Amino acid sequence: MRAYRIAYDGRPYNGFQRQPDVATVEDALFDALSRLGVYERGDDPPEGYAAAGRTDAGVSAVAQTVAFDVPEWLTPAAFNSELPASVRAWASANVSERFHATHDASERTYTYHLYAPDAAEVMARAALDALRGEHDFHNLTPDETGTVRTLDGSLTRDGDFFVIELRAGGFCRQLVRRVVGLITEVARGESSFPKVERVLDADPVEGPEGVAPAPAYPLVLTDVAYPGVEFDADSDARASAREIFGALRAERQTAARVAGTLRDGLS
């Protein structure tokens, strides 16, 4: 068994998990393995396959982790030879046959880049502090079971952005984005701080009082921890991935400047 660290730009994909008739990151992985001749594409995944998590449509990752049975020659660089540029394997680790990429993860870390030039940092921090610790987050997820989680996190100001890092052993569906949505409401004065306490209460909070998920595209899965597993970075694969995502960064920074010129020209 081998585990791979996978980085991807999530914006072109309808999430990580494969779905019928739409492009997903998992489909890109399985198609690459099929073209490499190590897996016959069908309804079943590769032997022993599991992934660390199922990111939503538009969510990106640095440390998504997948594991399955593969031949020794399938290095990250070899994997990349059949992957699209938006999906890059960059590190790997040999693991035991009992390893499970979902269940053996001890902690997952997500980072959200919230554009908030006029938001109150002190209120954002207060909201995050109230949400940290063990709570029943049933009002911040569509899940009906498994909603008690222990959440940790941090918030830093970086220019016009809040960088919000959230950590937990596992996350309910949409929990990260709804936590960010609630922090945003409080920091921008759209909701008062007592709403945080109402959301954490046992009673359902629905309708206009509910919390919508923040947009998906500023969210990145930045780490998945596996005690005792050491990933070895493939220097060539990592360098290639940095070059590809660096070009993507330059493209989007240029697009932002063009949009700024359009805005300023209409003032």
C-alpha positions in Angstrom: 0.0 0.0 0.0 1.2 3.5 -0.7 -0.3 6.8 0.4 0.0 9.9 -1.8 -0.2 13.6 -0.9 -2.3 15.3 -3.6 -2.6 19.1 -4.3 -5.3 20.5 -6.5 -7.0 23.6 -7.6 -10.7 22.8 -6.8 -12.3 25.5 -8.9 -12.6 23.4 -12.2 -14.1 20.4 -10.3 -17.5 19.5 -8.8 -15.8 18.3 -5.6 -13.4 15.5 -4.7 -15.7 12.5 -4.7 -16.6 11.0 -8.1 -20.1 11.6 -9.4 -21.9 10.7 -12.6 -21.6 13.0 -15.5 -19.5 15.8 -13.8 -15.8 16.3 -13.4 -14.3 15.5 -10.0 -10.8 15.2 -8.6 -11.3 11.5 -7.8 -12.3 10.9 -11.4 -9.1 12.6 -12.5 -7.1 10.3 -10.2 -8.9 7.1 -11.4 -8.6 8.1 -15.1 -4.8 8.6 -14.6 -4.4 5.2 -12.9 -6.3 3.6 -15.7 -4.1 5.2 -18.4 -1.0 4.1 -16.5 -2.3 0.5 -16.6 -2.4 -0.1 -12.9 -6.2 0.0 -12.5 -9.1 -1.1 -14.8 -11.6 1.7 -14.6 -15.1 0.5 -13.5 -17.6 0.9 -10.7 -15.2 -0.2 -8.0 -12.2 1.9 -6.8 -8.6 0.6 -6.8 -7.8 -2.2 -4.4 -7.6 -0.9 -0.8 -8.5 2.7 -1.9 -9.5 5.4 0.6 -9.2 9.2 0.8 -8.7 11.5 3.7 -11.9 13.5 3.0 -14.5 14.7 0.5 -13.9 18.3 -0.3 -16.9 20.3 -1.7 -17.1 21.7 -5.2 -14.6 24.5 -5.6 -12.5 23.6 -2.5 -8.8 23.2 -3.1 -6.2 21.1 -1.3 -2.5 20.9 -0.5 -2.6 17.7 1.5 -5.5 15.6 0.3 -4.3 12.0 1.0 -5.2 8.9 -0.9 -3.9 5.4 -0.4 -4.3 2.1 -2.4 -2.3 -0.9 -3.7 0.1 0.2 -6.5 3.3 -1.1 -8.1 6.6 0.1 -6.7 7.4 2.2 -9.8 4.4 4.5 -9.4 6.2 7.5 -7.9 4.4 10.9 -7.6 6.2 12.1 -10.7 5.0 9.0 -12.6 1.4 9.6 -11.3 1.6 13.2 -12.6 2.5 12.1 -16.1 -1.2 11.2 -16.6 -2.9 13.7 -14.3 -4.2 17.1 -15.4 -2.1 20.1 -14.4 -4.7 21.1 -11.9 -4.1 17.9 -9.9 -0.6 17.1 -8.7 0.8 14.2 -6.6 3.9 15.5 -4.7 4.8 13.1 -1.9 4.2 9.5 -0.9 4.7 7.0 1.9 4.7 3.3 2.1 2.0 2.2 4.6 0.8 -1.1 5.9 -2.1 -3.0 4.4 -4.2 -2.0 7.4 -3.8 1.7 6.7 -7.0 3.6 5.9 -6.6 7.2 4.7 -10.0 8.2 6.2 -10.1 6.5 9.5 -6.4 6.7 10.5 -6.2 10.5 10.2 -5.8 12.1 13.6 -6.4 15.7 12.6 -7.4 17.7 9.5 -6.6 21.3 9.0 -8.5 23.7 6.7 -7.5 27.2 5.8 -10.1 29.8 4.7 -9.0 33.1 3.0 -11.8 35.5 3.9 -11.8 38.9 2.1 -12.8 41.2 4.9 -11.2 44.7 4.6 -13.9 46.4 6.7 -14.6 43.6 9.2 -13.9 43.9 12.9 -11.0 41.7 13.8 -11.9 41.8 17.5 -15.4 40.5 16.9 -14.1 37.8 14.5 -11.8 36.5 17.1 -14.5 36.6 19.8 -16.8 34.5 17.6 -14.0 32.0 16.8 -13.1 31.7 20.5 -16.7 30.9 21.3 -16.8 28.2 18.7 -13.6 26.5 19.8 -13.8 23.4 22.0 -16.3 20.5 22.1 -19.8 21.5 20.9 -22.8 20.0 19.2 -22.6 21.8 15.8 -26.0 20.5 14.6 -27.0 24.0 13.6 -23.9 24.4 11.4 -24.2 21.2 9.2 -26.9 19.4 7.3 -25.8 16.2 9.0 -28.2 14.7 11.5 -25.7 12.5 13.3 -22.1 12.8 14.3 -22.4 16.5 15.0 -20.5 16.6 18.3 -17.0 17.7 17.4 -14.0 19.3 19.1 -12.9 22.3 17.1 -9.7 24.3 17.4 -8.5 27.2 15.2 -6.8 30.5 14.8 -7.3 33.8 12.9 -4.8 36.3 11.6 -5.1 39.5 9.6 -3.2 39.6 6.3 -3.9 42.8 4.6 -7.6 42.8 3.4 -8.0 39.2 4.4 -8.6 37.1 7.5 -6.8 33.8 7.3 -8.9 31.4 9.4 -7.4 28.1 10.2 -9.7 25.4 11.6 -8.5 22.0 13.0 -10.4 18.9 14.1 -10.2 15.2 14.1 -13.0 15.3 11.5 -15.6 17.7 10.2 -19.3 17.4 9.5 -20.5 18.4 6.1 -20.2 22.2 5.5 -19.0 22.8 9.0 -15.9 24.7 8.1 -17.8 27.0 5.6 -20.7 27.6 8.0 -18.3 28.4 10.9 -16.7 31.0 8.5 -20.1 32.2 7.5 -21.0 32.8 11.2 -17.7 34.5 11.9 -18.3 36.7 8.9 -21.8 37.8 10.0 -20.5 38.8 13.4 -17.3 40.5 12.2 -19.3 42.6 9.6 -22.0 43.5 12.1 -24.7 41.6 10.2 -25.5 39.6 13.3 -24.9 40.3 17.0 -22.5 38.1 19.1 -25.4 36.4 20.9 -26.2 34.6 17.7 -23.1 32.4 18.2 -24.5 31.2 21.5 -27.9 30.5 19.9 -26.3 28.5 17.1 -24.5 26.4 19.7 -27.7 25.9 21.7 -29.6 22.6 21.6 -32.6 24.1 19.9 -32.7 24.1 16.1 -31.9 27.5 14.4 -33.5 27.6 11.0 -34.8 30.0 8.3 -33.5 33.6 8.4 -31.7 32.8 11.8 -29.7 30.0 10.2 -26.2 30.2 8.9 -25.4 29.8 5.2 -22.1 28.3 4.2 -19.4 30.7 3.0 -18.3 30.4 -0.6 -16.2 27.3 -1.3 -13.4 28.6 -3.5 -11.4 30.4 -0.7 -11.1 27.1 1.3 -8.1 24.9 1.2 -7.4 21.5 2.9 -3.9 22.3 4.1 -3.0 19.3 6.3 -4.0 15.8 7.3 -2.0 14.2 10.1 -1.2 10.5 10.4 0.7 9.5 13.5 3.8 7.4 12.6 3.5 8.0 8.8 6.4 9.9 7.2 5.7 11.3 3.7 8.7 11.7 1.4 8.5 14.6 -1.0 9.3 13.8 -4.6 11.6 16.8 -5.5 10.7 16.8 -9.2 7.0 16.4 -8.7 7.0 19.1 -6.0 9.0 21.5 -8.1 6.6 20.9 -11.1 3.6 21.5 -8.9 5.0 24.8 -7.5 5.7 26.0 -11.0 2.1 25.1 -12.2 0.4 26.7 -9.2 2.7 29.7 -9.3 1.6 30.4 -12.9 -2.0 30.0 -11.8 -1.4 32.5 -9.0 0.1 35.0 -11.4 -2.8 34.6 -13.8 -5.3 35.3 -11.0 -3.4 38.2 -9.6 -3.3 39.7 -13.1 -7.1 39.2 -13.4 -7.6 40.9 -10.0 -5.6 43.9 -11.2 -7.6 44.1 -14.4 -10.8 44.0 -12.4 -9.4 46.8 -10.2 -8.7 48.9 -13.3 -12.3 48.4 -14.5 -13.7 49.4 -11.0 -11.4 52.5 -10.7 -12.2 53.6 -14.2 -15.9 53.8 -13.3 -15.4 55.9 -10.2 
